[in-house]
Amino acid sequence: MPRFGPISRRDFIHCLKSLGFGDPEPGGSHEIMRRGIEWVAIPNPHGSDISKNLLSRILKQAGISREEWEKL
């Protein structure tokens, strides 16, 4: 179960896949992941973890609640 805090990009992608999102695909300046008609832009690899603030914004865009995230 991932805690709600900094997470590596690799672990983040793995968690999104477990929630039904597909593999990352090109989408302009960022890669995107799709689940049905929903999509979410994921940060480019930059060597550091995804911050708690950025994680919160991405999950909100994806329609994933904090409780749903922490139940993984």
N, C-alpha and C positions, 0 to 999 in steps of 0.2 A: 504494500500500500504506500503510494508516494505521499510524503507530507506536503503540505502547502507551503512551499518555500523554494529556494533556488534548486534548479534541476538541470542536468546536462541535456544538450539538444538530443543526443541519442536516446536517453531515457524518456524524454518528452515525446519523441516520435513513437517509441514503443508503446507508451501509455495511450496515445491517441489511436494507434492501431487497435489496441484492445477495446477501445470504445467504438470501433466500427469504421474508423477513417481509413482510407486507402493509402497507398504509398505516396511519398512526396513527389510532386510533379512540377515542372517549370511553370511559373506564373508571373512573368515580368521580372521585377527586381528581387522578389522573394519566391521561394517554393511555396506551393499550397498543398493542402490535403483536403480531400472531399469525403463527405458522408451523405449520400443522397444528394439533395439540393443544397445542403450546407457546405460551406468551405471555410477554411481558416488559413491565413498566411502564417508561415513559420519563419522564425529568424534564421538568417544565414549563419553558417558555422563561423564563429569568431574566437574560439578558444576558451571562452569563459562560460559559466553557467547562465541559464535564463533566470533573471532576477524574479523575486516574488511579485513585484509590481508588474513586470511584463507578463508573467504567467497569469496573473489575475486578468489583465486586459485580453489576452489571447483566449482564455477560457470563456470569458464573457462573450466574445465574438463567436465562439463555437457553440454557445448555448449549453455549456457544461457548468453545473453548480459546483461549489467548493466541496459539498458533501459527496456528490457523485465522484469527484476527482479523488477524494481521500478514501473512498471505498474500493478503489482498484486494487 
